[in-house]
Amino acid sequence: MFGGKKESEKPPGVFEIPGSPELSQSQYGAVDRSVRSLNRFSVGIRGSFLVLNRDLDKSEPG
């Protein structure tokens, strides 16, 4: 697809910067870490909202 270079050993989703694979790898690692921390963050937000909703339901009269 890209220049006919076969890179089957690379997992899909790895960002390739031509001419500097080391930079590409480190950047991919940084992106991967930030995405993971973002996922943890959004999960934490969702979890706290669920807890808040539970508490609100409990405090509702009736």
PDB file of N, CA, C and O in Angstrom:
ATOM      1  N   MET A   1       0.835  -1.198   0.000  1.00  0.00           N
ATOM      2  CA  MET A   1       0.000   0.000   0.000  1.00  0.00           C
ATOM      3  C   MET A   1       0.876   1.257   0.000  1.00  0.00           C
ATOM      4  O   MET A   1       0.659   2.162  -0.805  1.00  0.00           O
ATOM      5  N   PHE A   2       1.856   1.314   0.894  1.00  0.00           N
ATOM      6  CA  PHE A   2       2.726   2.481   0.960  1.00  0.00           C
ATOM      7  C   PHE A   2       4.088   2.137   0.383  1.00  0.00           C
ATOM      8  O   PHE A   2       4.920   1.546   1.071  1.00  0.00           O
ATOM      9  N   GLY A   3       4.328   2.500  -0.876  1.00  0.00           N
ATOM     10  CA  GLY A   3       5.643   2.319  -1.480  1.00  0.00           C
ATOM     11  C   GLY A   3       6.023   0.866  -1.660  1.00  0.00           C
ATOM     12  O   GLY A   3       7.172   0.577  -1.997  1.00  0.00           O
ATOM     13  N   GLY A   4       5.111  -0.051  -1.450  1.00  0.00           N
ATOM     14  CA  GLY A   4       5.391  -1.460  -1.654  1.00  0.00           C
ATOM     15  C   GLY A   4       6.291  -2.047  -0.584  1.00  0.00           C
ATOM     16  O   GLY A   4       6.790  -3.162  -0.741  1.00  0.00           O
ATOM     17  N   LYS A   5       6.510  -1.307   0.516  1.00  0.00           N
ATOM     18  CA  LYS A   5       7.348  -1.842   1.594  1.00  0.00           C
ATOM     19  C   LYS A   5       6.508  -2.783   2.443  1.00  0.00           C
ATOM     20  O   LYS A   5       5.405  -2.433   2.863  1.00  0.00           O
ATOM     21  N   LYS A   6       7.033  -3.981   2.695  1.00  0.00           N
ATOM     22  CA  LYS A   6       6.273  -4.931   3.510  1.00  0.00           C
ATOM     23  C   LYS A   6       6.765  -4.862   4.943  1.00  0.00           C
ATOM     24  O   LYS A   6       7.934  -5.136   5.214  1.00  0.00           O
ATOM     25  N   GLU A   7       5.883  -4.498   5.859  1.00  0.00           N
ATOM     26  CA  GLU A   7       6.254  -4.434   7.273  1.00  0.00           C
ATOM     27  C   GLU A   7       5.236  -5.243   8.052  1.00  0.00           C
ATOM     28  O   GLU A   7       4.434  -4.698   8.808  1.00  0.00           O
ATOM     29  N   SER A   8       5.281  -6.552   7.856  1.00  0.00           N
ATOM     30  CA  SER A   8       4.273  -7.405   8.483  1.00  0.00           C
ATOM     31  C   SER A   8       4.566  -7.584   9.968  1.00  0.00           C
ATOM     32  O   SER A   8       3.685  -7.983  10.729  1.00  0.00           O
ATOM     33  N   GLU A   9       5.815  -7.288  10.392  1.00  0.00           N
ATOM     34  CA  GLU A   9       6.145  -7.500  11.802  1.00  0.00           C
ATOM     35  C   GLU A   9       5.593  -6.372  12.668  1.00  0.00           C
ATOM     36  O   GLU A   9       5.520  -6.503  13.890  1.00  0.00           O
ATOM     37  N   LYS A  10       5.206  -5.270  12.041  1.00  0.00           N
ATOM     38  CA  LYS A  10       4.664  -4.141  12.817  1.00  0.00           C
ATOM     39  C   LYS A  10       3.187  -4.377  13.102  1.00  0.00           C
ATOM     40  O   LYS A  10       2.436  -4.723  12.190  1.00  0.00           O
ATOM     41  N   PRO A  11       2.755  -4.200  14.345  1.00  0.00           N
ATOM     42  CA  PRO A  11       1.333  -4.326  14.654  1.00  0.00           C
ATOM     43  C   PRO A  11       0.553  -3.182  14.017  1.00  0.00           C
ATOM     44  O   PRO A  11       1.101  -2.093  13.842  1.00  0.00           O
ATOM     45  N   PRO A  12      -0.703  -3.400  13.670  1.00  0.00           N
ATOM     46  CA  PRO A  12      -1.500  -2.327  13.073  1.00  0.00           C
ATOM     47  C   PRO A  12      -1.702  -1.194  14.059  1.00  0.00           C
ATOM     48  O   PRO A  12      -1.828  -1.418  15.262  1.00  0.00           O
ATOM     49  N   GLY A  13      -1.732   0.030  13.539  1.00  0.00           N
ATOM     50  CA  GLY A  13      -1.968   1.176  14.396  1.00  0.00           C
ATOM     51  C   GLY A  13      -0.697   1.876  14.837  1.00  0.00           C
ATOM     52  O   GLY A  13      -0.760   2.898  15.520  1.00  0.00           O
ATOM     53  N   VAL A  14       0.480   1.332  14.450  1.00  0.00           N
ATOM     54  CA  VAL A  14       1.733   1.995  14.816  1.00  0.00           C
ATOM     55  C   VAL A  14       1.998   3.120  13.828  1.00  0.00           C
ATOM     56  O   VAL A  14       2.000   2.898  12.617  1.00  0.00           O
ATOM     57  N   PHE A  15       2.220   4.319  14.336  1.00  0.00           N
ATOM     58  CA  PHE A  15       2.475   5.453  13.467  1.00  0.00           C
ATOM     59  C   PHE A  15       3.910   5.378  12.970  1.00  0.00           C
ATOM     60  O   PHE A  15       4.846   5.270  13.763  1.00  0.00           O
ATOM     61  N   GLU A  16       4.078   5.437  11.645  1.00  0.00           N
ATOM     62  CA  GLU A  16       5.411   5.312  11.050  1.00  0.00           C
ATOM     63  C   GLU A  16       5.862   6.662  10.524  1.00  0.00           C
ATOM     64  O   GLU A  16       5.192   7.261   9.684  1.00  0.00           O
ATOM     65  N   ILE A  17       7.002   7.144  11.018  1.00  0.00           N
ATOM     66  CA  ILE A  17       7.593   8.363  10.486  1.00  0.00           C
ATOM     67  C   ILE A  17       8.762   7.948   9.607  1.00  0.00           C
ATOM     68  O   ILE A  17       9.748   7.417  10.119  1.00  0.00           O
ATOM     69  N   PRO A  18       8.682   8.175   8.295  1.00  0.00           N
ATOM     70  CA  PRO A  18       9.728   7.717   7.378  1.00  0.00           C
ATOM     71  C   PRO A  18      11.087   8.293   7.748  1.00  0.00           C
ATOM     72  O   PRO A  18      11.225   9.499   7.951  1.00  0.00           O
ATOM     73  N   GLY A  19      12.088   7.422   7.835  1.00  0.00           N
ATOM     74  CA  GLY A  19      13.450   7.872   8.063  1.00  0.00           C
ATOM     75  C   GLY A  19      13.836   7.925   9.530  1.00  0.00           C
ATOM     76  O   GLY A  19      15.021   8.058   9.837  1.00  0.00           O
ATOM     77  N   SER A  20      12.878   7.827  10.456  1.00  0.00           N
ATOM     78  CA  SER A  20      13.240   7.872  11.872  1.00  0.00           C
ATOM     79  C   SER A  20      12.345   6.925  12.666  1.00  0.00           C
ATOM     80  O   SER A  20      11.416   7.368  13.340  1.00  0.00           O
ATOM     81  N   PRO A  21      12.621   5.628  12.590  1.00  0.00           N
ATOM     82  CA  PRO A  21      11.799   4.647  13.307  1.00  0.00           C
ATOM     83  C   PRO A  21      11.886   4.811  14.824  1.00  0.00           C
ATOM     84  O   PRO A  21      10.919   4.533  15.533  1.00  0.00           O
ATOM     85  N   GLU A  22      13.061   5.269  15.334  1.00  0.00           N
ATOM     86  CA  GLU A  22      13.181   5.416  16.785  1.00  0.00           C
ATOM     87  C   GLU A  22      12.197   6.482  17.271  1.00  0.00           C
ATOM     88  O   GLU A  22      11.484   6.276  18.254  1.00  0.00           O
ATOM     89  N   LEU A  23      12.163   7.609  16.583  1.00  0.00           N
ATOM     90  CA  LEU A  23      11.239   8.678  16.945  1.00  0.00           C
ATOM     91  C   LEU A  23       9.809   8.158  16.863  1.00  0.00           C
ATOM     92  O   LEU A  23       8.982   8.431  17.733  1.00  0.00           O
ATOM     93  N   SER A  24       9.531   7.395  15.788  1.00  0.00           N
ATOM     94  CA  SER A  24       8.183   6.862  15.612  1.00  0.00           C
ATOM     95  C   SER A  24       7.809   5.982  16.794  1.00  0.00           C
ATOM     96  O   SER A  24       6.707   6.089  17.332  1.00  0.00           O
ATOM     97  N   GLN A  25       8.727   5.115  17.197  1.00  0.00           N
ATOM     98  CA  GLN A  25       8.429   4.207  18.298  1.00  0.00           C
ATOM     99  C   GLN A  25       8.188   4.982  19.588  1.00  0.00           C
ATOM    100  O   GLN A  25       7.236   4.698  20.314  1.00  0.00           O
ATOM    101  N   SER A  26       9.047   5.961  19.878  1.00  0.00           N
ATOM    102  CA  SER A  26       8.896   6.692  21.139  1.00  0.00           C
ATOM    103  C   SER A  26       7.618   7.523  21.113  1.00  0.00           C
ATOM    104  O   SER A  26       6.920   7.623  22.122  1.00  0.00           O
ATOM    105  N   GLN A  27       7.312   8.120  19.962  1.00  0.00           N
ATOM    106  CA  GLN A  27       6.076   8.895  19.863  1.00  0.00           C
ATOM    107  C   GLN A  27       4.875   7.988  20.035  1.00  0.00           C
ATOM    108  O   GLN A  27       3.906   8.349  20.703  1.00  0.00           O
ATOM    109  N   TYR A  28       4.938   6.803  19.430  1.00  0.00           N
ATOM    110  CA  TYR A  28       3.827   5.872  19.568  1.00  0.00           C
ATOM    111  C   TYR A  28       3.654   5.481  21.031  1.00  0.00           C
ATOM    112  O   TYR A  28       2.531   5.371  21.525  1.00  0.00           O
ATOM    113  N   GLY A  29       4.780   5.272  21.723  1.00  0.00           N
ATOM    114  CA  GLY A  29       4.705   4.932  23.141  1.00  0.00           C
ATOM    115  C   GLY A  29       4.046   6.049  23.938  1.00  0.00           C
ATOM    116  O   GLY A  29       3.224   5.796  24.818  1.00  0.00           O
ATOM    117  N   ALA A  30       4.416   7.293  23.618  1.00  0.00           N
ATOM    118  CA  ALA A  30       3.833   8.431  24.333  1.00  0.00           C
ATOM    119  C   ALA A  30       2.338   8.519  24.058  1.00  0.00           C
ATOM    120  O   ALA A  30       1.544   8.727  24.976  1.00  0.00           O
ATOM    121  N   VAL A  31       1.958   8.362  22.800  1.00  0.00           N
ATOM    122  CA  VAL A  31       0.533   8.408  22.443  1.00  0.00           C
ATOM    123  C   VAL A  31      -0.206   7.286  23.147  1.00  0.00           C
ATOM    124  O   VAL A  31      -1.298   7.483  23.680  1.00  0.00           O
ATOM    125  N   ASP A  32       0.408   6.090  23.143  1.00  0.00           N
ATOM    126  CA  ASP A  32      -0.230   4.938  23.775  1.00  0.00           C
ATOM    127  C   ASP A  32      -0.445   5.206  25.263  1.00  0.00           C
ATOM    128  O   ASP A  32      -1.516   4.935  25.805  1.00  0.00           O
ATOM    129  N   ARG A  33       0.597   5.747  25.922  1.00  0.00           N
ATOM    130  CA  ARG A  33       0.475   6.021  27.354  1.00  0.00           C
ATOM    131  C   ARG A  33      -0.608   7.060  27.614  1.00  0.00           C
ATOM    132  O   ARG A  33      -1.415   6.902  28.531  1.00  0.00           O
ATOM    133  N   SER A  34      -0.629   8.130  26.805  1.00  0.00           N
ATOM    134  CA  SER A  34      -1.622   9.184  27.050  1.00  0.00           C
ATOM    135  C   SER A  34      -3.028   8.661  26.792  1.00  0.00           C
ATOM    136  O   SER A  34      -3.965   9.013  27.508  1.00  0.00           O
ATOM    137  N   VAL A  35      -3.179   7.819  25.770  1.00  0.00           N
ATOM    138  CA  VAL A  35      -4.503   7.250  25.485  1.00  0.00           C
ATOM    139  C   VAL A  35      -4.939   6.370  26.642  1.00  0.00           C
ATOM    140  O   VAL A  35      -6.101   6.391  27.047  1.00  0.00           O
ATOM    141  N   ARG A  36      -3.988   5.586  27.180  1.00  0.00           N
ATOM    142  CA  ARG A  36      -4.344   4.703  28.296  1.00  0.00           C
ATOM    143  C   ARG A  36      -4.747   5.516  29.516  1.00  0.00           C
ATOM    144  O   ARG A  36      -5.726   5.192  30.189  1.00  0.00           O
ATOM    145  N   SER A  37      -3.987   6.578  29.803  1.00  0.00           N
ATOM    146  CA  SER A  37      -4.323   7.385  30.978  1.00  0.00           C
ATOM    147  C   SER A  37      -5.654   8.103  30.750  1.00  0.00           C
ATOM    148  O   SER A  37      -6.435   8.277  31.686  1.00  0.00           O
ATOM    149  N   LEU A  38      -5.912   8.519  29.507  1.00  0.00           N
ATOM    150  CA  LEU A  38      -7.205   9.138  29.203  1.00  0.00           C
ATOM    151  C   LEU A  38      -8.324   8.143  29.434  1.00  0.00           C
ATOM    152  O   LEU A  38      -9.363   8.494  29.992  1.00  0.00           O
ATOM    153  N   ASN A  39      -8.121   6.898  29.008  1.00  0.00           N
ATOM    154  CA  ASN A  39      -9.144   5.874  29.214  1.00  0.00           C
ATOM    155  C   ASN A  39      -9.396   5.678  30.703  1.00  0.00           C
ATOM    156  O   ASN A  39     -10.544   5.607  31.142  1.00  0.00           O
ATOM    157  N   ARG A  40      -8.299   5.588  31.489  1.00  0.00           N
ATOM    158  CA  ARG A  40      -8.461   5.437  32.937  1.00  0.00           C
ATOM    159  C   ARG A  40      -9.224   6.631  33.499  1.00  0.00           C
ATOM    160  O   ARG A  40     -10.102   6.471  34.346  1.00  0.00           O
ATOM    161  N   PHE A  41      -8.885   7.824  33.024  1.00  0.00           N
ATOM    162  CA  PHE A  41      -9.518   9.046  33.521  1.00  0.00           C
ATOM    163  C   PHE A  41     -11.015   9.021  33.222  1.00  0.00           C
ATOM    164  O   PHE A  41     -11.831   9.288  34.104  1.00  0.00           O
ATOM    165  N   SER A  42     -11.378   8.695  31.965  1.00  0.00           N
ATOM    166  CA  SER A  42     -12.803   8.703  31.611  1.00  0.00           C
ATOM    167  C   SER A  42     -13.544   7.613  32.372  1.00  0.00           C
ATOM    168  O   SER A  42     -14.695   7.804  32.764  1.00  0.00           O
ATOM    169  N   VAL A  43     -12.900   6.483  32.582  1.00  0.00           N
ATOM    170  CA  VAL A  43     -13.536   5.421  33.369  1.00  0.00           C
ATOM    171  C   VAL A  43     -13.764   5.906  34.797  1.00  0.00           C
ATOM    172  O   VAL A  43     -14.816   5.654  35.384  1.00  0.00           O
ATOM    173  N   GLY A  44     -12.779   6.600  35.351  1.00  0.00           N
ATOM    174  CA  GLY A  44     -12.931   7.143  36.702  1.00  0.00           C
ATOM    175  C   GLY A  44     -14.071   8.150  36.762  1.00  0.00           C
ATOM    176  O   GLY A  44     -14.855   8.150  37.711  1.00  0.00           O
ATOM    177  N   ILE A  45     -14.164   9.006  35.751  1.00  0.00           N
ATOM    178  CA  ILE A  45     -15.255   9.992  35.706  1.00  0.00           C
ATOM    179  C   ILE A  45     -16.595   9.272  35.663  1.00  0.00           C
ATOM    180  O   ILE A  45     -17.517   9.611  36.403  1.00  0.00           O
ATOM    181  N   ARG A  46     -16.694   8.271  34.786  1.00  0.00           N
ATOM    182  CA  ARG A  46     -17.951   7.526  34.677  1.00  0.00           C
ATOM    183  C   ARG A  46     -18.284   6.850  35.993  1.00  0.00           C
ATOM    184  O   ARG A  46     -19.434   6.863  36.433  1.00  0.00           O
ATOM    185  N   GLY A  47     -17.270   6.255  36.624  1.00  0.00           N
ATOM    186  CA  GLY A  47     -17.510   5.568  37.887  1.00  0.00           C
ATOM    187  C   GLY A  47     -18.005   6.526  38.959  1.00  0.00           C
ATOM    188  O   GLY A  47     -18.926   6.199  39.707  1.00  0.00           O
ATOM    189  N   SER A  48     -17.397   7.711  39.038  1.00  0.00           N
ATOM    190  CA  SER A  48     -17.823   8.667  40.066  1.00  0.00           C
ATOM    191  C   SER A  48     -19.231   9.166  39.770  1.00  0.00           C
ATOM    192  O   SER A  48     -20.005   9.412  40.696  1.00  0.00           O
ATOM    193  N   PHE A  49     -19.573   9.318  38.503  1.00  0.00           N
ATOM    194  CA  PHE A  49     -20.937   9.731  38.160  1.00  0.00           C
ATOM    195  C   PHE A  49     -21.933   8.663  38.579  1.00  0.00           C
ATOM    196  O   PHE A  49     -23.008   8.969  39.096  1.00  0.00           O
ATOM    197  N   LEU A  50     -21.564   7.394  38.350  1.00  0.00           N
ATOM    198  CA  LEU A  50     -22.456   6.309  38.758  1.00  0.00           C
ATOM    199  C   LEU A  50     -22.661   6.348  40.268  1.00  0.00           C
ATOM    200  O   LEU A  50     -23.784   6.197  40.749  1.00  0.00           O
ATOM    201  N   VAL A  51     -21.570   6.553  41.020  1.00  0.00           N
ATOM    202  CA  VAL A  51     -21.675   6.609  42.482  1.00  0.00           C
ATOM    203  C   VAL A  51     -22.544   7.792  42.894  1.00  0.00           C
ATOM    204  O   VAL A  51     -23.392   7.669  43.779  1.00  0.00           O
ATOM    205  N   LEU A  52     -22.329   8.943  42.247  1.00  0.00           N
ATOM    206  CA  LEU A  52     -23.138  10.126  42.560  1.00  0.00           C
ATOM    207  C   LEU A  52     -24.610   9.843  42.302  1.00  0.00           C
ATOM    208  O   LEU A  52     -25.466  10.190  43.116  1.00  0.00           O
ATOM    209  N   ASN A  53     -24.904   9.214  41.171  1.00  0.00           N
ATOM    210  CA  ASN A  53     -26.300   8.922  40.842  1.00  0.00           C
ATOM    211  C   ASN A  53     -26.904   7.971  41.867  1.00  0.00           C
ATOM    212  O   ASN A  53     -28.057   8.130  42.267  1.00  0.00           O
ATOM    213  N   ARG A  54     -26.117   6.975  42.293  1.00  0.00           N
ATOM    214  CA  ARG A  54     -26.625   6.037  43.305  1.00  0.00           C
ATOM    215  C   ARG A  54     -26.965   6.800  44.582  1.00  0.00           C
ATOM    216  O   ARG A  54     -28.029   6.600  45.167  1.00  0.00           O
ATOM    217  N   ASP A  55     -26.049   7.680  45.011  1.00  0.00           N
ATOM    218  CA  ASP A  55     -26.288   8.443  46.240  1.00  0.00           C
ATOM    219  C   ASP A  55     -27.525   9.328  46.085  1.00  0.00           C
ATOM    220  O   ASP A  55     -28.323   9.446  47.015  1.00  0.00           O
ATOM    221  N   LEU A  56     -27.686   9.946  44.924  1.00  0.00           N
ATOM    222  CA  LEU A  56     -28.855  10.800  44.697  1.00  0.00           C
ATOM    223  C   LEU A  56     -30.129   9.971  44.761  1.00  0.00           C
ATOM    224  O   LEU A  56     -31.123  10.399  45.346  1.00  0.00           O
ATOM    225  N   ASP A  57     -30.101   8.782  44.160  1.00  0.00           N
ATOM    226  CA  ASP A  57     -31.285   7.923  44.188  1.00  0.00           C
ATOM    227  C   ASP A  57     -31.636   7.561  45.628  1.00  0.00           C
ATOM    228  O   ASP A  57     -32.807   7.537  46.008  1.00  0.00           O
ATOM    229  N   LYS A  58     -30.597   7.278  46.427  1.00  0.00           N
ATOM    230  CA  LYS A  58     -30.857   6.878  47.817  1.00  0.00           C
ATOM    231  C   LYS A  58     -31.444   8.037  48.622  1.00  0.00           C
ATOM    232  O   LYS A  58     -32.285   7.828  49.496  1.00  0.00           O
ATOM    233  N   SER A  59     -30.996   9.260  48.324  1.00  0.00           N
ATOM    234  CA  SER A  59     -31.456  10.400  49.115  1.00  0.00           C
ATOM    235  C   SER A  59     -32.818  10.899  48.644  1.00  0.00           C
ATOM    236  O   SER A  59     -33.441  11.721  49.315  1.00  0.00           O
ATOM    237  N   GLU A  60     -33.281  10.413  47.505  1.00  0.00           N
ATOM    238  CA  GLU A  60     -34.608  10.825  47.023  1.00  0.00           C
ATOM    239  C   GLU A  60     -35.699  10.273  47.936  1.00  0.00           C
ATOM    240  O   GLU A  60     -35.669   9.089  48.269  1.00  0.00           O
ATOM    241  N   PRO A  61     -36.651  11.089  48.345  1.00  0.00           N
ATOM    242  CA  PRO A  61     -37.750  10.586  49.190  1.00  0.00           C
ATOM    243  C   PRO A  61     -38.672   9.659  48.401  1.00  0.00           C
ATOM    244  O   PRO A  61     -38.964   9.906  47.231  1.00  0.00           O
ATOM    245  N   GLY A  62     -39.120   8.606  49.048  1.00  0.00           N
ATOM    246  CA  GLY A  62     -40.003   7.670  48.380  1.00  0.00           C
ATOM    247  C   GLY A  62     -39.222   6.723  47.537  1.00  0.00           C
ATOM    248  O   GLY A  62     -39.801   5.851  46.889  1.00  0.00           O
TER     249      GLY A  62
END
